Amino acid sequence: MPSPGKILDKALEAVSIASFAGLIFLTLFQVLSRYLFSVPIAFTEELGRFLFIWTSFLGAAIVMKKNEHIKLDLFQGRISDRNYTILQVFVFAAVFAFSLVILVAGAKTLGVAFKQTASVSRVSMGVVYLILPASAFFMAIYSFGYLIKTIASLKGDKA
């Protein structure tokens, strides 16, 4: 039986794939309706923008899971492996702290956002802003996991 973590990972990836596929479909539909039928459909641009936001934030969480965010390796090779690992501890701690801030701030924003609707599509802005705390939740979990692993590797180096 798959662990709850694996189920959450698969759900994150499935929602990301669905939002990206929806973005492609809406963009294609908008282009076809505008140029082939000369009838632009107004809500497709707005929904496409919302799906782009979701795809970006979901992608950031997936990349955090794989620890493949863009990194500046200015210090790698210039400092000892142990000092580089210590630097990674600070980086993962900062990402974890920032994710918690975004999680709390995003959750507070939802109260106001669910009372508003988008001008053209009439979608609740709460649905759009829901991605903030959701992606921050995943990034906090993943960065905390890497933080624990990195600290454990430091303890293993001392032995």
C-alpha positions in Angstrom: 0.0 0.0 0.0 1.5 3.4 -1.0 2.4 5.8 1.8 0.4 9.0 2.3 3.4 10.9 1.1 3.5 9.0 -2.2 -0.3 9.6 -2.6 0.2 13.4 -2.0 3.1 13.4 -4.5 1.0 11.7 -7.1 -1.9 14.0 -6.5 0.4 17.0 -6.8 1.8 15.7 -10.1 -1.7 14.9 -11.4 -3.1 18.3 -10.7 0.0 19.9 -12.2 -0.4 17.9 -15.4 -4.1 18.7 -15.5 -3.5 22.4 -15.1 -0.9 22.4 -17.8 -3.1 20.4 -20.2 -5.9 22.8 -19.5 -3.7 25.8 -20.2 -2.6 24.3 -23.5 -6.2 23.5 -24.4 -7.6 27.0 -23.5 -4.8 28.7 -25.3 -5.4 26.6 -28.4 -9.1 27.2 -28.2 -8.6 31.0 -27.8 -6.3 31.1 -30.9 -8.6 29.0 -33.0 -11.7 31.0 -32.0 -10.0 34.3 -32.7 -8.3 33.5 -36.0 -10.4 30.8 -37.6 -13.9 31.9 -36.5 -13.2 35.6 -35.8 -15.0 35.3 -32.5 -12.7 35.8 -29.5 -14.0 34.0 -26.4 -13.3 36.4 -23.5 -13.1 34.1 -20.6 -10.3 31.9 -22.1 -7.6 34.5 -21.6 -8.5 35.0 -18.0 -8.8 31.3 -17.2 -5.6 30.7 -19.1 -3.9 33.2 -16.9 -5.2 31.5 -13.8 -4.1 28.1 -15.0 -0.6 29.6 -15.7 -0.4 30.7 -12.1 -1.4 27.3 -10.9 1.0 25.5 -13.2 3.9 27.7 -12.1 3.3 27.2 -8.4 2.7 23.5 -8.7 5.8 23.2 -10.8 7.8 25.0 -8.1 6.6 22.5 -5.6 7.5 19.6 -7.8 10.9 21.0 -8.5 11.4 21.4 -4.7 10.5 17.8 -4.2 13.3 16.8 -6.6 15.6 19.5 -5.2 16.2 20.8 -8.7 15.6 24.5 -8.3 18.1 26.8 -10.0 21.2 27.1 -7.8 24.2 29.3 -7.8 27.1 27.1 -7.0 29.4 29.9 -6.2 30.8 28.1 -3.2 30.8 24.5 -4.4 34.4 23.5 -4.9 35.7 26.6 -3.2 34.9 25.5 0.3 35.1 22.2 2.0 32.4 19.6 1.5 31.5 20.0 5.2 31.1 23.7 5.0 29.1 23.4 1.8 26.8 21.0 3.6 26.4 23.5 6.4 25.5 26.2 3.8 22.9 23.8 2.5 21.4 23.5 6.0 20.9 27.3 6.0 19.5 27.3 2.5 16.9 24.6 3.3 16.1 26.3 6.6 15.5 29.6 4.8 13.3 27.9 2.2 11.3 26.1 4.9 10.8 29.4 6.8 9.8 31.3 3.7 7.4 28.5 2.8 5.8 28.7 6.2 5.4 32.5 5.8 3.7 32.0 2.4 1.5 29.3 3.8 0.2 31.5 6.7 -0.1 34.6 4.5 -1.8 32.7 1.7 -4.3 31.1 4.1 -5.1 34.6 5.5 -5.6 35.9 2.0 -8.1 33.2 1.2 -10.7 34.7 3.5 -10.9 37.9 1.4 -10.2 36.2 -1.9 -13.2 33.8 -1.7 -15.5 36.9 -1.4 -14.3 38.2 -4.8 -14.9 36.9 -8.3 -13.0 37.4 -11.5 -14.4 40.0 -13.8 -15.0 38.0 -16.9 -15.1 34.3 -16.0 -16.8 34.9 -12.6 -14.5 32.3 -11.0 -14.0 32.8 -7.3 -10.6 34.5 -6.7 -10.3 32.2 -3.7 -9.9 29.3 -6.1 -7.1 31.1 -7.9 -5.3 32.1 -4.6 -5.7 28.6 -3.1 -2.5 27.6 -4.9 -0.4 29.9 -2.6 -0.9 28.0 0.6 -1.2 24.6 -1.2 2.2 25.0 -3.0 3.8 26.5 0.1 2.6 23.5 2.1 4.3 21.1 -0.3 7.4 23.2 -0.4 7.6 23.3 3.4 7.3 19.6 3.6 9.9 18.9 1.0 12.4 21.5 2.3 12.0 20.2 5.8 12.7 16.7 4.6 15.9 17.9 2.9 16.8 20.0 6.0 16.6 16.9 8.2 18.6 14.7 5.7 21.3 17.4 5.4 21.6 17.8 9.2 21.7 14.0 9.5 24.5 13.8 6.9 26.5 16.4 9.0 26.1 14.3 12.1 27.3 11.3 10.1 30.4 13.2 9.0 31.4 13.8 12.6 31.5 10.1 13.4 
